[in-house]
Amino acid sequence: MLAIIKTGGKQYKVSPKQKIKIEKLEGKEGDTVAFDVLLSADGDKVEIGQPLTGAKVTGKILKQDRAKKVIIFKYKSKKRYHVKKGHRQPFSLVEIQSVG
């Protein structure tokens, strides 16, 4: 059984017991979250919707963290202009519990 969910402006293909890194969700570690389903497939049976009515994917938030630092460096030659910044994107680690 697999499903395609949409969260944080991105789509993810998920199945039960899978762990995924997604854009930060509101909630604490241990909370359960529900996602809307765009596509559900079980063998030869495929259902499509935007979102699919009656279908939900539930997951458990395992960790709220920030990713590794990304360095942003802007530079213009011959103008003595350079800016160095760093950014750490927050994310949530979610384990998919049920697809249905």
Secondary structure, DSSP 8 states (H G I E B T S, - for coil): -EEEEEETTEEEEE-TT-EEEEE--SS-TT-EEEEEEEEEEETTEEEE-TT-TT-EEEEEEEEEEE---EEEEEEETTTTEEEEEEE--EEEEEEEEEE-
